[in-house]
């Protein structure tokens, strides 16, 4: 309990009277001070009884019109306070909304004799996350106005804010939906794990406990059975968040589809208790979001970051598709062009003359730089998962090669731009564009230790594939005539 100004004044008077009684030796003054002090004790006892009664009979309810919304959305929140038994003094409710929310701060009151009050607030949710709201602090003043009691009301409504998510996600290869997981949590080490790795002949120094007696009896020679050791795989998520990844309507952009897959990887890492890091790549460079960790709080932060990735406020021009040429091919072309005197060869030769400078320029690319940075201290137990699109095939191929150079595992999820842009191209041309995309994805997939998948809207992809079948049928029908 806290004293009001009135009680502090009375308390000051009691102290003054006690001091005066000591100095003047007047019993009547001491008796008066003692009487006032006894009154204060009685008031506090009565206030305690009043406060307990109010707390026992007070009910506060918070309700939201919906339990879910999207970033930048708003919901009406209604708070209702009810007393089964009217209070003798004012009951005040201070209502506030926490960080990440935009709502008013207001105090509502139940006046003496009142039994109910309610208030409605429109609360905005600028960012994604899960919020328990509002914060309600109740202040009660006793009927004499001398003491108050403040406590927090443990009544909240939980609102989940998630970005619009597509429901028709296709993950696969060559137009076929993928069955099963995108990768396996396996190890190249052998030891005392549980998964069988190999059966081999017994060698001096092997533990007797490793001998497989059934195999030994069957083969007439001692054999030991090794098992795959359990290892933690360091998972690195690299999210390409540059302007081209925001092609498509709200909630159905390239990044929206890739984000859903990335969230699945966060769940996978958390289930396996694997160390996880996240980097977001922007037009202006690499922005490290979260370093490697494996705690529950860390996984939650990664999810929050993925859900709140927003388009860059940048006017930088988008990258365009480029030829799929690597350093080796650049050097080969340079040799072919050397010595030729045609205007065509003279124009092209400088672009292919120095493969080394090609690598240097490519290393300045944010995507390539992000991959290089994430693999600088890599090992064979690192798993790099890259989410990007097909606007620059060469860059992506070279980045994947860089990620796989330390014998790590690389998985690339790439979105075909043709399915995310509004265009008026004939169906056959869209199919031809998809074939070009598939060639690019297959080239990625052919890199050692790299697996590449397409991520796309299921309906658009099926429409493109169906259009080709229709064209093929028409062509066949024309040939039969």
C-alpha positions in Angstrom: 0.0 0.0 0.0 1.1 3.6 -0.7 0.1 6.6 1.4 -1.8 9.5 -0.1 -1.0 13.1 0.5 -3.6 13.1 3.3 -2.0 10.2 5.1 1.5 11.8 4.8 0.1 15.0 6.3 -1.4 13.1 9.2 1.9 11.1 9.6 3.9 14.3 9.7 1.5 15.7 12.4 2.0 12.5 14.5 5.8 12.8 14.3 5.6 16.5 15.2 3.3 15.8 18.2 5.6 13.0 19.4 8.6 15.3 19.2 6.7 18.0 21.0 5.7 15.6 23.8 9.3 14.6 24.3 10.5 18.2 24.4 7.7 19.7 26.6 7.0 16.5 28.7 3.2 17.1 28.1 1.3 13.7 28.5 -1.7 15.2 26.7 0.3 15.7 23.6 1.7 12.2 23.7 -1.8 10.8 24.2 -3.0 12.8 21.1 -0.2 11.5 19.0 -0.8 7.9 20.2 -4.5 8.3 19.3 -3.7 9.5 15.8 -1.3 6.6 15.3 -3.9 4.1 16.4 -6.3 5.7 14.0 -3.8 5.2 11.1 -3.4 1.5 12.0 -7.2 1.1 12.0 -7.5 2.9 8.6 -4.9 0.7 7.1 -6.6 -2.4 8.4 -9.9 -1.2 7.0 -8.2 -0.3 3.7 -6.7 -3.8 3.5 -10.2 -5.3 3.9 -11.6 -3.0 1.1 -8.7 -3.8 -1.3 -9.1 -7.5 -0.8 -12.9 -7.2 -1.4 -12.3 -5.3 -4.6 -9.7 -7.7 -5.9 -12.0 -10.7 -5.2 -14.9 -9.1 -7.0 -13.2 -7.3 -9.9 -13.2 -9.0 -13.3 -11.3 -7.5 -16.3 -11.6 -8.9 -19.8 -9.7 -8.0 -22.9 -11.0 -9.0 -26.3 -9.8 -8.5 -29.9 -12.0 -8.6 -33.0 -9.6 -11.1 -34.5 -6.8 -13.2 -33.2 -4.6 -12.7 -36.2 -3.6 -9.9 -38.5 -0.9 -8.7 -40.9 1.9 -6.2 -40.4 0.5 -2.6 -40.7 -2.9 -4.0 -39.9 -5.1 -2.8 -37.0 -7.6 -4.4 -34.7 -10.2 -3.0 -32.2 -9.4 -4.1 -28.7 -12.2 -3.9 -26.1 -11.5 -3.8 -22.3 -14.4 -4.4 -19.9 -14.1 -4.1 -16.1 -16.9 -5.5 -13.9 -17.4 -5.5 -10.1 -19.8 -8.0 -8.6 -20.1 -5.7 -5.6 -19.8 -1.9 -5.9 -16.7 -0.4 -4.4 -16.8 2.3 -1.7 -14.1 4.3 -3.5 -12.8 4.8 -7.0 -11.1 2.0 -8.9 -8.8 3.2 -11.7 -7.5 1.1 -14.7 -4.4 2.4 -16.5 -4.3 0.8 -20.0 -1.2 0.9 -22.1 0.3 -1.0 -25.1 3.8 -2.2 -25.3 6.7 -1.8 -27.8 5.9 -2.6 -31.4 2.3 -1.6 -31.0 0.5 1.7 -31.7 -2.3 2.2 -29.3 -3.5 4.9 -26.9 -2.6 5.2 -23.2 -5.7 5.8 -21.2 -7.1 5.5 -17.6 -10.7 4.5 -17.1 -12.4 4.5 -13.7 -15.1 2.7 -11.8 -16.7 5.4 -9.6 -18.1 4.5 -6.2 -21.3 2.6 -6.6 -20.6 1.7 -10.3 -20.3 -1.9 -11.3 -19.1 -1.8 -14.9 -17.1 0.2 -17.5 -15.6 -0.5 -20.8 -13.4 1.1 -23.5 -12.5 0.4 -27.1 -9.2 1.1 -28.7 -8.0 0.7 -32.3 -4.5 -0.7 -32.1 -2.1 -0.8 -35.0 0.5 -3.6 -35.5 3.4 -2.3 -37.6 5.5 -5.5 -37.3 5.1 -9.2 -37.2 5.2 -11.2 -34.0 3.1 -12.5 -31.2 1.8 -9.9 -28.8 0.0 -10.2 -25.4 -1.9 -6.9 -24.8 -2.7 -4.6 -23.2 -0.9 -3.9 -20.0 -3.5 -3.0 -17.3 -2.5 -1.6 -13.9 -5.3 -1.3 -11.3 -5.2 1.4 -8.6 -7.6 1.4 -5.7 -8.0 4.1 -3.1 -9.7 3.4 0.2 -12.9 5.1 1.3 -11.0 7.5 3.6 -8.6 8.6 0.9 -5.5 7.9 2.9 -3.9 4.8 1.1 -3.8 3.3 -2.3 -3.0 -0.1 -3.7 -1.7 -0.8 -7.2 -1.4 -4.2 -8.9 -1.2 -5.5 -12.4 -4.2 -7.2 -14.0 -3.1 -10.6 -15.5 -5.7 -10.5 -18.3 -4.4 -10.3 -21.9 -5.5 -11.1 -25.4 -2.9 -12.7 -27.6 -2.7 -11.4 -31.2 -0.5 -13.1 -33.8 0.8 -10.8 -36.6 2.1 -12.6 -39.6 2.9 -11.4 -43.1 0.5 -12.6 -45.8 1.7 -16.1 -46.8 1.0 -18.0 -50.1 -0.9 -21.2 -49.8 0.1 -22.8 -53.1 3.8 -23.3 -52.6 5.5 -25.7 -55.1 9.0 -26.9 -54.2 10.5 -29.4 -56.6 12.6 -30.0 -59.6 11.7 -30.1 -63.3 8.1 -29.2 -62.5 7.7 -32.2 -60.2 6.7 -31.6 -56.5 9.4 -32.7 -54.1 8.5 -35.5 -51.7 10.2 -35.6 -48.3 12.7 -33.1 -46.8 15.0 -30.8 -48.7 18.1 -32.2 -47.0 19.2 -34.8 -44.6 20.8 -34.3 -41.2 23.7 -36.8 -41.7 27.4 -37.0 -40.9 30.5 -38.3 -42.7 32.0 -39.3 -39.4 31.9 -42.8 -38.1 31.8 -43.7 -34.4 29.4 -44.7 -31.7 26.2 -43.4 -33.2 23.1 -45.3 -34.0 22.9 -45.3 -37.9 24.9 -48.2 -39.5 27.7 -46.8 -41.6 29.6 -49.9 -42.8 30.7 -53.5 -42.1 34.4 -54.1 -42.4 37.1 -56.6 -41.4 38.5 -56.5 -37.9 41.8 -54.6 -37.6 44.3 -54.8 -34.7 43.4 -52.1 -32.2 39.6 -52.3 -32.8 37.5 -52.6 -29.7 36.2 -56.1 -29.1 32.8 -54.5 -28.4 32.6 -53.4 -32.0 32.7 -57.0 -33.4 29.6 -58.1 -35.1 29.4 -61.8 -34.0 26.7 -62.8 -36.4 28.6 -61.5 -39.4 31.8 -63.0 -38.0 30.2 -66.5 -37.7 28.7 -66.2 -41.2 31.9 -65.0 -42.9 34.3 -67.1 -40.8 36.4 -64.0 -40.2 36.1 -61.3 -37.5 34.1 -58.3 -38.7 33.2 -55.0 -37.0 30.3 -52.8 -37.6 30.7 -49.1 -37.5 28.0 -46.6 -37.0 27.4 -43.0 -38.1 28.3 -40.6 -35.4 25.8 -37.9 -34.4 27.1 -34.4 -35.3 25.6 -30.9 -35.1 25.3 -29.4 -38.6 25.8 -25.6 -38.7 23.0 -24.3 -40.8 23.5 -20.9 -42.5 20.4 -19.3 -44.1 21.2 -16.7 -46.8 18.2 -14.7 -47.8 18.3 -12.5 -51.0 16.2 -9.5 -50.1 17.1 -7.3 -53.0 14.4 -5.5 -55.1 13.9 -8.2 -57.7 12.8 -10.6 -54.9 9.7 -8.4 -54.2 8.2 -9.0 -57.7 4.6 -10.1 -57.3 1.6 -8.9 -55.4 1.6 -8.5 -51.6 1.8 -11.9 -49.9 2.7 -13.6 -53.2 6.0 -12.1 -54.0 9.1 -14.3 -54.7 10.3 -13.6 -51.2 7.0 -14.5 -49.7 7.3 -18.0 -51.2 11.0 -18.3 -50.3 10.3 -17.1 -46.7 7.8 -20.0 -46.1 10.5 -22.5 -47.0 13.1 -20.7 -44.9 10.8 -20.8 -41.9 10.6 -24.6 -42.4 14.3 -24.7 -42.1 14.3 -22.8 -38.9 11.9 -25.4 -37.5 14.1 -28.2 -38.8 17.2 -26.6 -37.1 15.3 -26.1 -33.8 14.0 -29.7 -33.8 17.5 -31.1 -34.3 19.1 -28.4 -32.0 21.5 -27.4 -34.8 23.4 -24.1 -34.6 21.7 -21.6 -37.0 22.7 -18.3 -38.5 20.8 -15.9 -40.7 22.1 -13.3 -43.2 19.9 -11.0 -45.3 21.4 -9.7 -48.6 20.4 -6.2 -49.7 21.2 -4.1 -52.8 23.6 -2.0 -50.8 25.5 -5.1 -49.3 25.3 -7.8 -46.7 23.4 -7.2 -43.6 24.1 -9.8 -40.9 21.1 -10.4 -38.8 21.9 -13.2 -36.4 25.2 -15.0 -35.7 25.3 -18.7 -35.0 23.4 -19.9 -31.9 21.2 -22.7 -30.9 18.9 -21.4 -28.2 15.1 -21.2 -28.2 15.3 -17.4 -28.0 17.7 -17.4 -31.0 15.3 -19.4 -33.1 12.5 -17.1 -32.2 14.6 -14.0 -33.2 15.4 -15.6 -36.6 11.7 -16.3 -37.2 10.8 -12.7 -36.2 13.5 -11.4 -38.6 12.2 -13.5 -41.5 8.7 -12.4 -40.9 9.7 -8.7 -40.9 11.9 -8.5 -43.9 10.7 -5.4 -45.8 11.6 -4.0 -49.3 14.6 -1.8 -49.3 14.0 1.9 -49.6 16.4 2.2 -52.5 16.2 3.5 -56.1 19.1 1.3 -57.2 18.2 -0.4 -60.6 17.4 -4.0 -60.5 19.9 -6.5 -61.7 19.2 -8.1 -65.1 19.7 -11.6 -66.4 23.3 -12.2 -67.5 25.0 -15.0 -69.4 26.0 -18.1 -67.5 29.8 -17.7 -67.8 32.4 -18.7 -65.2 36.1 -17.9 -65.0 37.1 -21.0 -66.9 34.8 -20.3 -69.8 35.8 -16.7 -69.8 39.5 -17.7 -70.2 38.6 -20.1 -73.0 36.7 -17.5 -74.9 39.6 -15.1 -74.4 42.0 -17.5 -76.1 39.6 -18.0 -79.0 39.3 -14.2 -79.5 43.1 -13.6 -79.3 44.5 -12.7 -82.7 41.2 -12.2 -84.4 40.8 -8.9 -86.2 37.1 -8.6 -86.8 35.2 -5.7 -85.3 33.1 -8.2 -83.4 36.1 -9.9 -81.8 37.8 -6.6 -81.1 34.7 -5.4 -79.2 34.3 -8.6 -77.1 38.0 -9.4 -76.4 38.4 -6.9 -73.4 35.4 -8.4 -71.6 37.0 -11.9 -71.5 40.7 -11.0 -71.4 41.2 -11.2 -67.6 39.3 -14.0 -65.8 41.0 -12.9 -62.6 39.4 -9.5 -62.7 36.1 -11.2 -63.4 36.3 -12.9 -60.0 37.3 -9.7 -58.3 34.3 -7.9 -59.7 32.0 -10.8 -58.8 33.4 -10.9 -55.3 32.1 -7.3 -54.9 28.6 -8.5 -55.5 26.5 -8.7 -52.3 25.4 -12.3 -52.9 28.9 -13.6 -53.6 30.3 -11.6 -50.7 27.7 -13.0 -48.4 28.5 -16.6 -49.4 32.2 -16.0 -49.1 31.9 -14.5 -45.6 29.7 -17.3 -44.4 32.1 -20.0 -45.6 35.4 -18.4 -44.5 35.6 -20.6 -41.4 33.4 -23.4 -42.9 33.8 -27.2 -42.5 32.3 -30.3 -44.0 29.6 -30.1 -41.5 28.3 -26.7 -42.6 25.0 -26.5 -44.5 24.5 -23.4 -46.5 20.9 -22.7 -47.6 20.5 -20.0 -50.2 17.2 -18.4 -51.2 17.3 -16.3 -54.4 15.8 -15.9 -57.9 17.0 -16.3 -61.4 17.7 -12.7 -62.4 21.5 -13.3 -62.5 22.2 -17.0 -63.2 26.0 -16.6 -63.4 26.2 -14.9 -60.0 24.2 -17.6 -58.4 26.2 -20.4 -59.9 29.5 -18.9 -58.8 28.1 -18.2 -55.4 27.0 -21.8 -55.0 30.4 -23.1 -56.1 32.0 -20.8 -53.5 29.6 -22.2 -50.8 30.5 -25.8 -51.7 34.3 -25.3 -51.8 34.9 -26.5 -48.2 33.1 -29.8 -48.8 30.0 -28.4 -47.1 26.5 -29.1 -48.2 24.7 -26.4 -50.2 21.0 -26.2 -51.0 19.7 -23.5 -53.3 16.0 -22.5 -53.6 15.4 -20.3 -56.6 12.3 -18.7 -57.9 11.6 -18.5 -61.7 10.9 -14.8 -62.5 8.5 -15.7 -65.4 5.9 -16.9 -62.9 6.0 -13.7 -60.8 5.7 -11.0 -63.4 2.5 -9.8 -65.1 3.2 -10.2 -68.8 1.3 -10.8 -72.0 3.7 -13.3 -73.5 2.1 -16.3 -75.4 1.9 -19.5 -73.4 4.5 -21.2 -75.6 7.0 -18.5 -74.9 6.4 -18.8 -71.2 7.1 -22.5 -71.5 10.3 -21.8 -73.4 11.3 -19.4 -70.6 10.6 -22.1 -68.1 12.8 -24.5 -70.0 15.6 -21.9 -69.9 15.0 -21.6 -66.1 15.2 -25.4 -65.7 18.5 -25.5 -67.6 19.8 -22.9 -65.1 18.5 -24.9 -62.1 20.0 -28.1 -63.5 23.3 -26.5 -63.9 23.2 -25.4 -60.3 22.1 -28.9 -59.3 25.1 -30.4 -61.2 27.6 -28.6 -59.0 29.2 -31.1 -56.6 27.6 -31.0 -53.2 24.9 -28.6 -54.4 21.2 -29.4 -54.7 18.9 -26.9 -56.3 15.1 -26.6 -56.1 12.5 -24.4 -57.7 10.1 -22.6 -55.5 7.0 -21.2 -57.3 3.2 -20.7 -57.3 1.7 -24.2 -58.0 -1.2 -22.8 -60.1 1.0 -20.7 -62.4 3.5 -23.5 -62.9 0.8 -26.0 -63.7 -0.7 -23.5 -66.2 2.6 -23.1 -68.0 3.2 -26.9 -68.2 -0.4 -27.5 -69.3 0.0 -24.8 -72.0 2.9 -26.8 -73.5 0.9 -30.0 -73.5 -1.9 -28.2 -75.3 0.5 -26.9 -77.9 2.0 -30.3 -78.4 -1.5 -31.9 -78.9 -2.4 -29.2 -81.4 0.8 -29.8 -83.3 0.3 -33.5 -83.3 -3.2 -33.1 -84.6 -2.1 -30.8 -87.4 0.4 -33.5 -88.5 -2.3 -36.1 -88.7 -4.3 -34.1 -91.2 
